[in-house]
Amino acid sequence: MLMARYAAVLLALLSTSVVANTKVIYAGELLMIPGQEPLRAQTVVVTDDRVTQVASGYLSLAEFTGEVELVDLRNYFVMPGLMDMHVHLQSELGPTNDRDALRLSEALAGMKAILYGRRTLAAGFTTVRDVGSNEAMMYAYRDAVARGWVEGPRVIAAAGVATTGGHNDVSGLSPEYMLHASAGRRTLCDGPYDCRRATRDAVKYGADLIKITSTGGVLTDRATGTGQQMEMDELQEIVRSAHRLGRKVASHAHQEDGIIAALEAGVDSIEHGSYAGPESYELFKSTGAYLVPTLLAGDTVVQMAENTTLLTPAQAEKAIRVGADMQANFEGAYQAGVKIAFGTDSGVSQHGLNAQEAVLMHRAGMTPMDILVSATVNAADLIDMSEDLGTIEVGKLADIIALESSPLGDIEALLDVDFVMKNGTVVKQ
């Protein structure tokens, strides 16, 4: 008799666990597929974490069996969750960075990702590509979010493969501290075969993609410029090794010599692309690589250089020169037909303000619809998740946001996201 009771209780628990979690969303205006015209008065049905139906009109709840939750967005513009292809979730540029590097443990510094991830998710960005953090801590955060242990955006996490003295190597500190900071860093490499080893090492320990720095960078605290730094044989070995292991390669690149070298080596995206020109435009189009513009980073460092003492003289000189040129050069790439994927470099700018990138893209001449495509359809393609993300269609993950007004009429509407759903779970309402 006792065993029969246990069996009955177990059966009840199992039955409860398979009951579908159904949400019915009434969308006043629905951008189902960015790039196509939005639809009026639509119903989106979400079961567990997936979209299971999209229908014209507002379906009656009586048509559904079991418990159904109504999400009434009839006064809102509804669209797929936004994606940011260039963030640094463990940091934010500010006056305490040097102090924190000395005082915070790696584990505690990694906890910042929880705070910054929540701000990013609340801003409507349900997926991000983190392209520069403490790798072990970021992999842990990525996996914790995926398991539902912490709330945050879906994370595609990169490992940085860099050359000695290059942009992604430590700079601006005492020789003794730089020696300490570089000790044991297995993805620092020199020469093609060492860079092959570093790439394989990165994948071994959990990298979703490889981030390289083919040129110098603005925030490197040494006067090494923003031109090409990695040699072609190093670039080729990294790309070949990454692709053989099923990983894409993103390359930080400012000057066109480094952009061209990275594209010729076969990278999948160029980050920043500040001085891309006609020759690189043709390579972008022939290789299919994406440009991730990060105009917000350029705007941020210009403001810092002109209005604060946060940057060193070496950084400030590069910031004013490069940051001021990024927007005009981006317009040239867009007009030339280069594929664009949305990215901000948040971490240089403040997390949660990611949508300001869209405002800058629009000022540079990009249409609101193309901006939305870059942050949804194109971003999903770049991370090979088009089957699950980028549009609101049956079978796809239910990443859905809502705004009071249409960003197609005013792109600044993206600055105030009122509703966020990720994986079918409402995280902001």
C-alpha positions as CSV (number, residue, x, y, z in Angstrom):
1,M,0.0,0.0,0.0
2,L,2.9,2.4,0.9
3,M,4.7,1.6,-2.4
4,A,1.5,2.3,-4.3
5,R,1.2,5.8,-2.6
6,Y,4.8,6.6,-3.5
7,A,4.1,5.5,-7.1
8,A,1.0,7.7,-7.3
9,V,3.0,10.8,-5.9
10,L,5.8,10.1,-8.4
11,L,3.4,9.9,-11.3
12,A,1.7,13.2,-10.2
13,L,5.1,14.9,-10.1
14,L,6.1,13.6,-13.5
15,S,2.8,14.7,-15.0
16,T,3.2,18.2,-13.6
17,S,6.8,18.4,-15.0
18,V,5.6,17.9,-18.5
19,V,2.7,20.3,-18.5
20,A,3.5,22.9,-21.1
21,N,4.1,26.5,-20.0
22,T,2.1,28.5,-22.4
23,K,2.1,32.2,-22.9
24,V,-0.1,34.1,-25.3
25,I,1.3,37.4,-26.5
26,Y,-1.0,40.0,-28.0
27,A,1.2,42.2,-30.2
28,G,-0.2,45.5,-31.4
29,E,2.6,45.8,-34.0
30,L,4.9,42.8,-34.7
31,L,8.2,42.9,-36.5
32,M,8.2,39.2,-37.0
33,I,11.1,39.1,-39.5
34,P,13.4,42.2,-39.5
35,G,13.8,43.3,-43.1
36,Q,10.1,42.7,-43.8
37,E,7.2,45.0,-43.0
38,P,5.7,44.8,-39.5
39,L,2.3,43.2,-39.0
40,R,-0.6,44.7,-37.1
41,A,-2.7,42.9,-34.4
42,Q,-0.9,39.6,-34.1
43,T,-0.9,36.7,-31.5
44,V,2.4,35.0,-30.7
45,V,2.1,31.7,-28.7
46,V,5.1,30.6,-26.7
47,T,5.2,27.1,-25.3
48,D,8.1,26.6,-22.8
49,D,11.1,28.2,-24.5
50,R,9.9,28.2,-28.1
51,V,7.5,30.1,-30.4
52,T,4.7,27.6,-31.3
53,Q,2.3,29.8,-33.2
54,V,2.0,33.2,-34.9
55,A,-1.5,34.2,-35.9
56,S,-3.3,37.2,-37.3
57,G,-5.7,38.9,-34.8
58,Y,-6.0,38.3,-31.1
59,L,-6.8,34.7,-30.4
60,S,-9.3,33.9,-27.6
61,L,-7.7,32.3,-24.6
62,A,-10.7,29.9,-24.7
63,E,-9.0,28.3,-27.7
64,F,-6.2,26.9,-25.5
65,T,-6.3,24.0,-23.1
66,G,-4.7,24.1,-19.7
67,E,-3.3,27.1,-17.9
68,V,-2.4,30.0,-20.2
69,E,-0.8,33.3,-19.3
70,L,-1.8,36.4,-21.3
71,V,0.9,38.9,-22.1
72,D,-1.0,42.0,-23.4
73,L,1.3,44.1,-25.6
74,R,-1.5,45.5,-27.8
75,N,-0.1,49.0,-27.3
76,Y,3.5,48.1,-28.1
77,F,5.9,47.4,-30.9
78,V,7.1,43.8,-30.6
79,M,10.2,42.4,-32.1
80,P,13.0,39.8,-31.7
81,G,15.5,40.2,-28.9
82,L,18.5,42.3,-29.8
83,M,22.0,41.0,-30.0
84,D,25.3,42.7,-29.4
85,M,28.3,41.1,-31.1
86,H,31.0,42.9,-29.2
87,V,30.9,43.3,-25.4
88,H,33.2,42.9,-22.4
89,L,30.9,41.9,-19.6
90,Q,33.5,41.7,-16.8
91,S,34.6,45.3,-17.0
92,E,33.6,48.9,-17.5
93,L,36.1,51.7,-18.3
94,G,36.4,54.0,-15.3
95,P,38.8,55.7,-12.7
96,T,39.1,52.6,-10.5
97,N,40.2,50.1,-13.2
98,D,43.9,50.0,-12.1
99,R,43.0,49.8,-8.4
100,D,40.5,47.0,-9.0
101,A,43.1,45.0,-11.0
102,L,45.3,45.0,-7.9
103,R,42.7,44.6,-5.2
104,L,40.0,42.3,-6.7
105,S,40.6,38.6,-7.0
106,E,39.9,37.1,-10.5
107,A,36.8,35.4,-9.1
108,L,35.4,38.5,-7.6
109,A,36.2,40.6,-10.7
110,G,34.4,37.9,-12.7
111,M,31.2,38.5,-10.6
112,K,30.9,41.8,-12.3
113,A,29.5,40.0,-15.3
114,I,26.4,39.2,-13.3
115,L,25.7,42.9,-12.7
116,Y,26.6,44.0,-16.2
117,G,24.8,41.1,-17.8
118,R,21.5,41.9,-16.0
119,R,21.8,45.5,-17.2
120,T,22.4,44.3,-20.7
121,L,19.4,42.0,-20.6
122,A,17.2,44.6,-19.2
123,A,18.1,46.9,-22.2
124,G,16.6,44.2,-24.5
125,F,19.8,42.4,-25.5
126,T,19.1,38.8,-25.1
127,T,22.3,37.5,-26.7
128,V,25.9,38.8,-26.6
129,R,29.3,37.9,-27.9
130,D,31.8,38.5,-25.2
131,V,35.1,39.1,-27.0
132,G,37.5,39.9,-24.2
133,S,37.3,38.9,-20.5
134,N,39.0,36.6,-18.1
135,E,38.2,33.5,-20.1
136,A,37.8,31.0,-17.3
137,M,35.4,33.4,-15.4
138,M,33.5,34.1,-18.6
139,Y,33.0,30.5,-19.5
140,A,31.7,29.9,-16.0
141,Y,29.3,32.8,-16.4
142,R,28.2,31.7,-19.8
143,D,27.4,28.2,-18.5
144,A,25.7,29.5,-15.4
145,V,23.4,31.6,-17.5
146,A,22.7,28.6,-19.8
147,R,21.8,26.5,-16.8
148,G,19.5,29.1,-15.4
149,W,21.6,29.6,-12.3
150,V,21.9,33.4,-12.9
151,E,19.9,35.8,-15.0
152,G,21.7,37.3,-18.0
153,P,21.9,37.3,-21.8
154,R,22.9,34.2,-23.8
155,V,26.7,34.4,-24.1
156,I,29.0,33.4,-26.9
157,A,32.4,33.6,-25.3
158,A,35.8,34.3,-27.0
159,A,39.3,33.5,-26.0
160,G,41.8,36.2,-27.0
161,V,44.9,35.0,-29.0
162,A,47.5,37.8,-29.0
163,T,51.1,38.5,-29.8
164,T,53.7,39.9,-27.4
165,G,53.5,43.7,-27.2
166,G,50.4,43.7,-29.3
167,H,47.1,45.4,-28.5
168,N,45.7,42.5,-26.4
169,D,48.9,42.2,-24.3
170,V,49.2,44.0,-21.0
171,S,50.4,47.6,-21.2
172,G,50.9,50.8,-19.2
173,L,52.2,49.1,-16.0
174,S,55.5,48.6,-14.4
175,P,57.7,46.0,-16.0
176,E,57.5,43.8,-12.9
177,Y,53.7,43.8,-12.9
178,M,53.5,43.2,-16.6
179,L,55.8,40.2,-16.2
180,H,53.5,38.9,-13.4
181,A,50.3,39.6,-15.4
182,S,51.6,37.8,-18.5
183,A,52.9,34.8,-16.6
184,G,51.1,31.6,-17.5
185,R,49.0,33.2,-20.2
186,R,48.8,30.4,-22.7
187,T,47.1,32.3,-25.5
188,L,49.9,34.8,-25.9
189,C,52.0,33.7,-28.9
190,D,54.7,34.7,-31.3
191,G,55.2,33.1,-34.8
192,P,52.8,30.9,-36.7
193,Y,53.3,27.6,-34.9
194,D,53.1,29.1,-31.5
195,C,49.9,30.9,-32.5
196,R,48.6,27.5,-33.8
197,R,49.2,26.1,-30.4
198,A,47.6,29.0,-28.6
199,T,44.5,28.7,-30.8
200,R,44.1,25.0,-30.0
201,D,44.7,25.7,-26.4
202,A,41.9,28.3,-26.4
203,V,39.4,25.8,-27.9
204,K,40.5,23.1,-25.5
205,Y,39.5,25.2,-22.5
206,G,36.1,26.3,-23.8
207,A,36.3,29.1,-26.3
208,D,33.2,29.5,-28.5
209,L,35.3,31.6,-30.9
210,I,38.7,33.2,-31.2
211,K,39.4,36.9,-30.9
212,I,42.6,38.3,-32.4
213,T,44.0,41.8,-32.7
214,S,45.5,42.2,-36.2
215,T,46.2,45.9,-35.5
216,G,47.1,48.2,-32.6
217,G,44.3,49.6,-30.5
218,V,43.3,52.9,-29.0
219,L,43.4,51.8,-25.3
220,T,46.8,50.1,-25.5
221,D,48.9,52.3,-23.2
222,R,52.0,52.5,-25.5
223,A,52.6,54.5,-28.6
224,T,52.5,51.6,-31.1
225,G,49.9,53.0,-33.4
226,T,46.8,51.4,-34.8
227,G,48.3,49.8,-37.9
228,Q,48.9,46.1,-38.6
229,Q,50.7,44.2,-35.8
230,M,50.1,40.5,-36.4
231,E,52.0,39.0,-39.3
232,M,50.2,37.2,-42.1
233,D,51.6,33.8,-41.3
234,E,50.4,34.2,-37.7
235,L,46.9,35.3,-38.9
236,Q,46.7,32.4,-41.3
237,E,47.6,29.8,-38.7
238,I,45.1,31.1,-36.2
239,V,42.3,31.1,-38.7
240,R,43.2,27.7,-40.1
241,S,43.5,26.1,-36.7
242,A,40.2,27.7,-35.4
243,H,38.2,26.7,-38.5
244,R,39.5,23.2,-38.3
245,L,38.2,23.0,-34.8
246,G,34.8,24.5,-35.8
247,R,35.4,28.0,-34.3
248,K,35.0,31.4,-36.0
249,V,37.6,34.1,-35.7
250,A,36.9,37.8,-34.9
251,S,39.6,40.3,-35.6
252,H,40.0,43.7,-33.9
253,A,41.3,45.9,-36.7
254,H,41.5,49.7,-37.1
255,Q,43.8,50.6,-40.1
256,E,43.1,49.2,-43.5
257,D,46.4,47.3,-43.8
258,G,45.4,45.1,-40.8
259,I,41.8,44.8,-42.0
260,I,43.0,43.6,-45.4
261,A,45.5,41.1,-43.9
262,A,42.8,39.7,-41.6
263,L,40.3,39.3,-44.3
264,E,42.8,37.7,-46.6
265,A,43.6,35.3,-43.8
266,G,39.9,34.3,-43.7
267,V,38.5,35.9,-40.5
268,D,34.8,35.8,-40.0
269,S,34.3,39.4,-38.7
270,I,36.2,42.6,-38.4
271,E,35.7,44.5,-35.1
272,H,35.8,48.3,-35.4
273,G,37.0,48.5,-39.0
274,S,37.7,52.2,-38.4
275,Y,39.6,52.9,-41.6
276,A,38.1,50.4,-44.0
277,G,38.3,51.5,-47.6
278,P,37.4,50.4,-51.1
279,E,40.0,47.6,-51.2
280,S,38.7,46.1,-48.0
281,Y,35.1,46.6,-49.0
282,E,35.7,44.2,-51.9
283,L,37.3,41.7,-49.6
284,F,34.4,41.9,-47.1
285,K,32.0,41.1,-49.9
286,S,34.0,38.4,-51.5
287,T,34.7,36.6,-48.2
288,G,31.3,37.2,-46.6
289,A,32.9,38.6,-43.5
290,Y,30.9,40.9,-41.2
291,L,31.8,44.3,-40.0
292,V,31.0,44.9,-36.3
293,P,31.3,48.8,-36.2
294,T,31.4,49.7,-32.4
295,L,30.7,53.4,-33.1
296,L,29.7,53.8,-29.4
297,A,33.2,52.9,-28.3
298,G,34.6,55.5,-30.6
299,D,32.2,58.2,-29.4
300,T,32.9,57.2,-25.8
301,V,36.7,57.5,-25.9
302,V,36.5,60.8,-27.8
303,Q,34.3,62.2,-24.9
304,M,36.8,60.8,-22.4
305,A,39.8,62.2,-24.1
306,E,38.3,65.7,-24.4
307,N,36.5,66.0,-21.1
308,T,38.4,63.8,-18.6
309,T,41.9,62.8,-17.5
310,L,41.0,59.2,-17.5
311,L,43.0,58.3,-20.6
312,T,46.8,58.5,-20.7
313,P,48.4,60.8,-23.3
314,A,49.1,57.9,-25.6
315,Q,45.5,56.7,-25.4
316,A,44.0,60.2,-25.7
317,E,45.9,61.0,-28.9
318,K,44.6,57.8,-30.6
319,A,41.1,58.2,-29.1
320,I,40.6,61.6,-30.6
321,R,42.0,60.6,-34.0
322,V,40.4,57.2,-34.4
323,G,37.1,57.9,-32.6
324,A,36.4,61.0,-34.6
325,D,36.9,59.1,-37.9
326,M,34.9,56.0,-37.2
327,Q,31.4,57.3,-38.0
328,A,32.3,58.7,-41.5
329,N,34.2,55.6,-42.4
330,F,31.3,53.4,-41.3
331,E,29.0,55.2,-43.6
332,G,31.3,54.4,-46.5
333,A,31.3,50.7,-45.6
334,Y,27.5,50.6,-45.3
335,Q,27.0,52.4,-48.6
336,A,29.4,49.9,-50.3
337,G,27.2,47.0,-49.2
338,V,29.4,45.5,-46.5
339,K,27.5,43.1,-44.2
340,I,27.0,44.7,-40.8
341,A,26.4,43.0,-37.5
342,F,25.5,45.2,-34.5
343,G,28.2,45.6,-31.8
344,T,29.1,48.2,-29.2
345,D,32.3,47.4,-27.4
346,S,30.3,47.9,-24.2
347,G,32.8,47.8,-21.3
348,V,34.4,50.8,-23.0
349,S,31.0,52.4,-22.8
350,Q,28.6,51.6,-20.0
351,H,26.7,48.4,-20.0
352,G,23.0,48.7,-20.5
353,L,23.4,51.7,-22.9
354,N,24.0,49.3,-25.9
355,A,21.2,50.8,-27.9
356,Q,23.0,54.1,-28.3
357,E,25.0,52.3,-31.0
358,A,21.8,52.2,-33.1
359,V,21.5,56.0,-32.7
360,L,25.0,56.5,-34.0
361,M,24.6,54.1,-36.8
362,H,21.5,56.0,-37.9
363,R,23.4,59.3,-37.8
364,A,25.9,57.8,-40.0
365,G,23.2,57.1,-42.7
366,M,22.0,53.6,-41.9
367,T,18.3,53.1,-42.1
368,P,16.3,52.0,-39.0
369,M,15.3,48.7,-40.6
370,D,18.8,47.9,-41.6
371,I,20.0,48.6,-38.1
372,L,17.4,46.2,-36.7
373,V,18.4,43.6,-39.2
374,S,22.0,44.0,-38.1
375,A,21.0,43.4,-34.4
376,T,18.9,40.4,-35.1
377,V,19.1,38.5,-38.4
378,N,22.7,39.3,-39.2
379,A,23.9,38.8,-35.7
380,A,22.2,35.4,-35.5
381,D,24.0,34.5,-38.8
382,L,27.4,35.6,-37.5
383,I,27.1,33.3,-34.5
384,D,25.5,30.4,-36.6
385,M,22.2,30.5,-34.6
386,S,19.8,31.5,-37.4
387,E,17.8,28.4,-36.8
388,D,17.0,29.5,-33.3
389,L,17.3,33.3,-33.1
390,G,16.9,36.5,-35.1
391,T,13.2,36.3,-36.0
392,I,9.9,35.5,-34.3
393,E,8.9,32.3,-36.1
394,V,7.5,29.0,-35.2
395,G,10.2,26.7,-33.8
396,K,12.6,29.5,-32.8
397,L,13.6,30.4,-29.2
398,A,11.2,32.9,-27.7
399,D,13.5,35.9,-27.3
400,I,11.1,38.8,-27.6
401,I,11.2,42.5,-26.6
402,A,8.6,45.3,-26.7
403,L,8.8,49.1,-27.0
404,E,6.1,51.8,-26.6
405,S,6.8,53.1,-30.1
406,S,8.3,51.8,-33.3
407,P,12.1,52.2,-33.8
408,L,11.3,52.2,-37.5
409,G,9.9,55.7,-37.0
410,D,12.3,56.8,-34.3
411,I,15.4,54.8,-33.7
412,E,15.8,56.3,-30.2
413,A,12.8,54.1,-29.2
414,L,15.4,51.4,-28.7
415,L,16.8,53.3,-25.8
416,D,13.7,52.4,-23.7
417,V,12.7,48.8,-23.8
418,D,9.7,48.0,-21.7
419,F,9.4,44.2,-22.0
420,V,12.0,41.5,-22.3
421,M,11.4,37.8,-22.7
422,K,14.3,35.3,-23.1
423,N,13.9,31.6,-23.7
424,G,10.2,32.0,-23.1
425,T,10.7,33.5,-19.6
426,V,9.6,37.1,-18.9
427,V,12.6,38.9,-17.3
428,K,11.3,42.5,-17.6
429,Q,7.7,43.7,-17.7
